[in-house]
Amino acid sequence: MEQKSFKIHFIILSILLVVLFFVNVSLGSVSIPFKDIINTLIGDISAKESWQTIILHFRLPKAITAILVGSGLSVCGLLMQTLFRNPLAGPFVLGISSGASLGVALLILGSSLFGGFFLTNSVSNWSLPIAASLGAFLVLSAVIIAANRVRNTMSILIIGLMFGSLTGAIISVLAYFSEAEQIQQYLFWSFGSLGNLSWNEILVFSSIYFLGILGTISIIKPLNSFLLGENYAKSLGINVKKSRNIILLVTSLLTGVITAFSGPIAFVGLAVPHIARMLFSTSNHKTLLPAVAILGAIILLICDGIAQLPTSEFTLPINAITSLFGAPVVIWLLIRKKKIFV
């Protein structure tokens, strides 16, 4: 009955996602007729060569990145809110994003403090994601070790927040000893960006993304049982320790790769699960997981469209847009609904 009642919801959201995808590809500083965009996407070479380059190497990768980032962060947010049973939990509470930021900070800001060991000139398309991934993996390892030593899930949340504070302090020290140009470069990265990814980078990104999504699908039953607490999950025969480690690993994997390739992007992971619960009025993860994935992709496509500043050559930071336009919407929904969890 539940599956049937939500079929219309998913059809509408899927159509909206497809429409917004094409709208996103059509936006930019260069005006390209919609007909030529469609022709280029289906392989017709009748459009101008410059337009084909813009669509295939800039706009299309950016739209795909928006879908991967939006859905990935939203799924992570749902996992964290379920595991910690906390409506304020998001994909960044484990400190994974902070670890990724530390890796990038060491690469960009470290040359002033460590001399020739970290070279600012070495920053390239791959060096930033690699540095961010190493930083995220370092914090992930520490969180997994801590998770196996403490029994209380809330302790893991506090440990993650402490890792975030620790890495933030180290970044502040690095920034203090850095030059203005290096600080500006790091600041631009921290704004978040959906563009500038090559097809090779998107291939790596999407491979890790789908690995994380497959891991999430495998733990739908434990996720539903976690809603009523770990003791209830144990009574159902769920291996709580194993399921908790998988949740932490999947969240860290998705959050780490997203931060590595797109920078830290706020709001989406925290807010989208709440929006999904309000729209679908269910706590069943079999419904919520695809719902948050589609909604997250839709919202980030909308935010990216706003950031494009249509008819302008300027692009606003995506991180600012997600919070600036998203937070008031969630506040309004919460006040109107007056209920966070179903």
N, C-alpha and C positions, 0 to 999 in steps of 0.2 A: 504493500500500500504506500509506504514511504517513498520507495523508489519511483513508483508511478506518479505520485503527486509532485515530485521534483523534476520530472522529465522536461516540463515546459520551462522551468527555471534554467536548466542547463542548455536547452535549445536557444533561448533568448540570449543568454550570456555568450554562448559560442558564436552566434551571429554577430553580436556586438564586438566580440574580440576580432573577428575577421574584418569587419568594417573599419575598426580603429587601426588595425594593422595597415590597411591600404591608405587610410588617411594619414597615418604617421609617415609612410614612405613618400607621400605626396607633398609633405611639408618641408620647407627649407628656404634658404636665401635665394636659390635659383628656382624660378617658376617653370614647372614642367607639366605639359598637358596630361591629364589623367589617362587618356588613350595611349599615349606613348609610354607611360609607366606600366600599364597592363601589357602592352606589346613587348616591352623589355623583359618583364618578368616571365612571360611565356616563351621567350627565346627568339622573338621576332627582331631582326636587326635593322628594321626600317627607320627607327628613331636615330637622332643625332648621336654620334659617337661619344661626345662629351656628356650627354644626358645618360647614356648607358653606363658610363664610368661612375657618375654621381650616384645612380640608383643601385648598381650592383656592388660597388666597393665602399659606399658610405652609408646610404640610407637604409638599404636592406639589412646589412649587418647590424646597424644600430637598432632597428625595429626588432630583430631576432634577439639581440642582447636584452632589450627592454622586457621581452616576454620571459626570457630565462631568469633574469634578475628579479622581476616582480613576482613570478610564481615561486621561485626558490626561496626568497625571503619570507613570503607569506606562509609557505609550508613549514619553514623553520620556526616562525612565530607560533604557529599552531602546536607544534611539537613541544616547545618550551612551556607554553601556557598549560598544556595538558600534563606534562611531567611534573612541573612545580605547583600546579593547581593555583596559579597566580595570574590574574588578568593583566598585570603590568609586565609580565615576562615577555621578552622578545628574542630574536636571533642573536643579539649581541651581549646577552647577560652572562655568557660563559667566558667572556674576555677574548674570544677567538678573533673578533674584528680588531680589538686593541692590539693583539699579538701581530696581526697583519700590518697594522699601522706602524708598530714598532719596527718591523722588518723594513718597511719603506723609509721610515725616519732614519734608520741606521745607514741606509744606502744614500739618501739624499743629504741628510744633515751630518752624517758621521765623519765626513772628510775634514771638517773644521776641528773636531775633537781628537780624531785618531790619525790625522795626517794622511799619508798616502795609502793607508789600508783600505779606506773606502773612497772611491773615486767618483765624483759627481759626473764626470764626463762619461762614465760607463753606463749611465742611465739610458736604457733603450726600451723598445717595445716589450721585450721579454724579461729584462732585468727587474722591472717593478713587480710584475706578477710572481716571479721567482722569489724575490725578497719577501713579498707579502705572504707567500705560501709557506716559506720557511719560518717566518714569525708566527703564523697561525698554527703550524704544526708543533712548534715549541710549546705554545700555550695549551694546545689540544692534549699533548702528551702529559703535561702537568695536571690538567683537569681529569683525564682518564685515571691517572695514578691516584689522585685525591678521591675520585668517585669509588674506587675499589677499597679505600681505607676508611671511608665514613659510611654509615648506614643511613643517616638522615639526608633526604633529598634536599631539604632546605639548606643544609651545610654546603652542598655543592654549589647552590645558587650564590651563597655568600662568598665562597672561595672564588667563583668566577668573577664576581664584582671586585674582589680584592686584586685579582690579576689585572683587571681593567684599570684600577687605580694605580697599580704599580707600573704598568707599561706607560700610562699617561704621564706619570712623574718622570720616567726616564726620557720620554719624548720632550717634555718641558726643559729638562737639563740640556738635551741636545740642541734644542731651538735657541736656548740662551747663549750657547757658544757658536752659533751658526751665523753666517752672513745673511743680509736681507734677501739676496737673490735665491739662496737655498731655502729659506723660510717660505718665500713666495711660491717656489716650486712645490714644496710639500703641501702648502695650503691649497693650491690648485688641485692636487691629487685628492685631498680630503673633501673637496666639494662634491666628488663623485662625478662619473662620466659614463655615458652609455655608448659613446662614439669611439672612433680610433682603433677598433679591434679589427684585425685582419681575419680572413677566413680560416687560416691555420689556428689562430688563437680561439676563434669561435668553436672550432672542431674540438680542441682540448677542453674548453669551457663546457660545451654541451655533453661531452663524454662523461666528465665528472658529475655534471648535473644529473644526467639520467641514471648514473650509478647511485646517487643519493636518493633519487625518487624511487628506484626499485627497492632500496633498503627501507624506505618509508612504507611502501605498500606491504612489505613483509611483516610489519608490526602493527597492522590496523587493529587486530583483536586485543593485543596488550594495551594499546592506546585507549581503547574504550574502557578497559578494566581499570586503568590508572585514574580515570575520572572520579572513582569512588575511593581512591587511596590504595597504597601498596599492600595493605593487609587484605583488602578485598581481592586484589589481583592474585595474591598468593593462594587465597581460598579457591580460586578458579584453576589453580594449577599452573599459573604463569610463572616463568622463571624471571623474577623481578630484576635481579642483578644483570642478567644477560640482556633483557629488554631495555633496561636503563642505559647500558653501555651502547647498545645499537642506536638508541635515540640520540645520545650525546655524540656518537661518531658521525651519524648522518647529518645532524645539525652543524657540527663543526666542519664537516666536509663541504656542505653547501655554503655555509657562511664564509668559510675561508676562501673558496674559489671565487665567490661573488665579490668579496672585498678585494681579492687579488687583481681581478680584471676590471672591476668597475668602481673601486673605492668604497668607503663606508656610506651607505644610503639609508637614511633614517626613515622612521614612521611606518613604512609599508609592512614590515614584519610584525609590528606591534598592533596596528589598527585593522588590517584586513581580516584576521580571524574573527574579530568582533563584528565586523560588517557582515561576514558570511553567516555567523550565528543568528544575526537579526533577520537576514533575508530568508534563511532556510529554516529557522526555528527548530534546530535539531542539534544534538551533541554527538551524533553518530559519525565517527571518522570516515566511514565508508562514503558518506555524502560530503562531509566537510573538507576532506583532502582535495578532491577535484574542484570543489567550490572555491576554496581559498587560492588554489593554483590559477584558476581562470580569472578570478576577481583581481588577484595581485597583478597579473599580466595586463588586464584592462586598465587598472588604475595607473600603472607605471607608463603605459602608452599615452594615457591622457596627460599625465604630468610632463612627459617628454614633449608632447605636442605644445603644451603651454610654454615650456622652456625654450622652444624653438623661436618664439616671438615671430610669428608668421609675417612675411614681407620684410623682415629685418635680417641683417647679417650677424646679429649678436645672438648668443645662446646663454641663457641663465643657468646657474648651477642646479643640477637635477636634485641635489640634496636639499636645497632651499625650497624648491617647488613642492616636493613631496610633503614637507612639514607645513609650509605656508598655506597650501590649499587643502591638504588632507586633514590636519588636526581640527580645524573648525567643523568639518563635516562629521568627524567622529564624535566630537563634543555634542553637536546638535542631535545626532542619532542616539547617543547615550541618554541625554536629557529627555528626549521624546519617548524613548523606549523604557527608560528607568530600570533596565535590567541588563547585566553584562553576560551572565551565563544562563543558558536555557535550563 
